[in-house]
């Protein structure tokens, strides 16, 4: 029998509340693993399915493009139909799409399956964060819960390459997708039992035109950024998709301002807490994703690490992100959100600046320390910004607000790879000196990328291949150093802007351990509270 009730306390069963959080962490970890697990399987997929170059790119990108494009729409849909219902439906769809991907007979089938995984992932990500709002109306507990949730996302991203490497050593490439099935089954069973249902009591209609504008805009911008990094700004489809995406996003914003019940209340950005949270999340991911992208090439191509060893070498960044997420709530209570968020951005900038001095033969300890600093700081920034974005929005709109935070995450990832990749590529091409006597075709191949230079050097005589490879490594490290320093500058500028945006905002006050002060620490809006909780409409099945 279904009943509708008003939740006026965090939960009558604290244990069930925290076990419910564990279910949500499993869900977000599942999506994060799938975003990174495929990287090591690409060579095996290429050998088995024989995709073209374009198809191979879409196998890698279809998931992230669709995920980013649908986050806002699916977050708003969860507000309307129920976040638990959307989470469980999306999880079931994720399992089905994983089966389709694992047994894909050809590249077209795999691209379609990856796109379906993106659709399912877009239903899971915002639903997990907004359900935390329903499970933990108490702001103190919610801050701690979001820190654990962020740690789960970071752990999933770290586990992806490692788990993928282990599976590929013993099984075929489809095993990286079959890994999802038992996790999905566990999620469906425990989620049906332990999670409450919550939704907006007066949601309004789901505006299809807004959905199409949002999806077109985000996918257009992300596609343009990624292709600009890979092929440069002069390729015809880059400016075209960038203009199309920007126009669609402009139309989306204007339409939301006219609608009585918008898909996303863009007026949230007038709240300085919300704006600061989205800005911090975006710039932090620009720094982290850019570093991981370039350092992966550095570790494999310059230092000669095998893919699995390179993945393990990057673990300090992800382990640091897990630790940072878990420490966030305590840090915010003691220092205040303004200080903690700004300090996190400054620490990330410091870690990136350390990589600005890395050379071809630097000791790994220096790299590991830089990774750890960047990871811990990113964990703090990500968890704090998610909590602030969620707290700045009304409870009934938490799905859409969560989706904005997740979209900033995806867009920051794309921008980081594009911007850092572009800087490294430009410096590399300008600094590379090709040894005299190298034919024009080989020189052109070496000038395109470090990978091209490594391949070209392998086909040249030792007296030409050795100097070419040494010059390519040196040119790449120059680009890496400059990109790291520019990334550090970006994060320092973001820290300054965040400090200004949060000046005078209640989120800066310290908590003395009291409940009311904690509402200020997390930046939660003023809401009626009874018995330590916030009223929220919750639909439970009995």
Secondary structure, DSSP 8 states (H G I E B T S, - for coil): -EEEEEE-SS-S-HHHHHHHHHHHHHHHHHHHHHHHTTGGGHHHHHHHH---HHHHHHHHHHHHHHHHHHHHHHHHHHHHH-HHHHHHHHHHHHHHHHHHHHT-SSHHHHHHHHHHHHHHHHHHHHHHHHHHHHH--SHHHHHHHHHHHHHHHHHHHHHHHHHHHHHHHHS-TTHHHHHHHHHHHHHHHHHHHH--EE--TT-----HHHHHHHHHHHHHHHHHHHHHHHH-TTSHHHHHHHHHHHHHHHHHHHHHHH-SS-SS-GGGGGSHHHHHHHHHHHHHHHHHHHHHHHHHHIIIIIS---HHHHHHHTHHHHHHHHHHHHHHHHHHHHH-HHHHHHHHHHHHHHHHHHHTT--TT--HHHHHHHHHHHHHHHHHHHHHHHHHHHHHS-GGGHHHHHHHHHHHHHHHHHHHHHHHHHHHHHHHHHH----TT--HHHHHHHHH-HHHHHHHHHTS-HHHHHHHHHHHHHHHHHHHHHHHHHHHHHHHHHHHHHHHHTTT-GGGS---S-HHHHHHHHT-----EETTEE-EEEEEE-
